[in-house]
Amino acid sequence: MISLSDYLILSSIIFCIGLVGIFINRKNIITLLMCVELILAAVNTNFIAFSHFLGNEAGQIFVFFILTVAAAEVAIGLAILTLMFRNRGSIDIDITSSLKG
């Protein structure tokens, strides 16, 4: 039987990988978006694990909302990146600093 601590350890490893990816990679926007998705997956794992072991369905409902927000984030983020690549020819983060306004 898999215990709650096993899920929490797995979730913390995934969260740390996402966090390290954000701090190490500051040049590629697509990699940053993937690291944010890893962090959201770690949070979802925690919600599901606690929901299962406590016998409460509220955590699973929160996961559906998080997945909805994550899907919208990816769709909008990739649309912005596609437009940036069309207009500027690159998706380098240094170029995005010119979008302040």
C-alpha positions as CSV (number, residue, x, y, z in Angstrom):
1,M,0.0,0.0,0.0
2,I,1.3,3.4,-0.9
3,S,1.3,5.8,2.0
4,L,0.5,9.5,2.2
5,S,4.2,10.3,2.8
6,D,5.2,8.6,-0.5
7,Y,2.8,10.9,-2.4
8,L,4.1,13.9,-0.5
9,I,7.7,13.0,-1.2
10,L,7.0,12.6,-4.9
11,S,5.1,15.9,-5.0
12,S,7.9,17.7,-3.3
13,I,10.5,16.3,-5.8
14,I,8.3,17.4,-8.7
15,F,7.8,20.8,-7.1
16,C,11.6,21.2,-6.6
17,I,12.4,20.2,-10.2
18,G,9.9,22.9,-11.4
19,L,11.4,25.5,-9.0
20,V,15.0,24.7,-10.0
21,G,14.0,24.8,-13.7
22,I,12.6,28.4,-13.2
23,F,15.7,29.6,-11.4
24,I,18.3,28.0,-13.7
25,N,16.6,28.7,-17.1
26,R,16.0,32.4,-17.6
27,K,16.2,32.5,-21.4
28,N,13.6,30.1,-22.8
29,I,9.9,31.1,-22.2
30,I,8.6,27.6,-23.2
31,T,10.8,25.9,-20.6
32,L,9.5,28.4,-18.0
33,L,5.9,27.5,-18.9
34,M,6.7,23.8,-18.5
35,C,8.3,24.4,-15.1
36,V,5.2,26.3,-14.0
37,E,3.1,23.3,-15.2
38,L,5.4,21.0,-13.1
39,I,4.7,23.1,-10.0
40,L,0.9,22.9,-10.7
41,A,1.2,19.1,-11.1
42,A,2.9,18.9,-7.7
43,V,0.1,20.9,-6.1
44,N,-2.5,18.7,-7.8
45,T,-0.7,15.6,-6.5
46,N,-0.9,17.0,-3.0
47,F,-4.6,17.8,-3.4
48,I,-5.4,14.3,-4.7
49,A,-3.4,12.5,-2.1
50,F,-4.9,14.4,0.8
51,S,-8.4,14.1,-0.7
52,H,-7.9,10.3,-1.0
53,F,-6.5,9.7,2.5
54,L,-8.9,12.0,4.3
55,G,-11.9,10.7,2.4
56,N,-13.0,14.1,1.3
57,E,-13.8,15.0,-2.4
58,A,-13.0,18.7,-2.0
59,G,-9.4,18.3,-3.1
60,Q,-10.5,16.6,-6.3
61,I,-12.8,19.5,-7.1
62,F,-9.9,21.9,-6.6
63,V,-7.8,19.9,-9.0
64,F,-10.5,20.4,-11.7
65,F,-10.3,24.1,-11.2
66,I,-6.5,24.1,-11.2
67,L,-6.4,22.1,-14.4
68,T,-8.9,24.5,-16.1
69,V,-6.8,27.5,-15.1
70,A,-3.6,25.7,-16.3
71,A,-5.1,24.9,-19.7
72,A,-6.2,28.5,-20.1
73,E,-2.7,29.6,-19.1
74,V,-1.0,27.4,-21.6
75,A,-3.4,28.4,-24.4
76,I,-2.9,32.1,-23.8
77,G,0.8,31.8,-23.2
78,L,1.4,29.9,-26.4
79,A,-0.8,32.3,-28.4
80,I,1.3,35.2,-27.1
81,L,4.5,33.4,-27.9
82,T,3.3,32.6,-31.4
83,L,2.5,36.3,-32.0
84,M,5.9,37.4,-30.6
85,F,7.7,35.0,-32.9
86,R,5.8,36.2,-35.9
87,N,6.5,39.9,-35.1
88,R,10.1,39.7,-33.8
89,G,11.5,36.4,-35.1
90,S,12.5,35.2,-31.6
91,I,11.0,34.3,-28.3
92,D,14.0,35.3,-26.2
93,I,13.1,36.7,-22.8
94,D,15.4,39.7,-23.3
95,I,13.1,40.8,-26.1
96,T,10.0,40.6,-24.0
97,S,11.3,43.3,-21.7
98,S,10.4,45.7,-24.5
99,L,6.8,44.8,-24.0
100,K,6.5,46.8,-20.7
101,G,4.1,49.5,-21.0
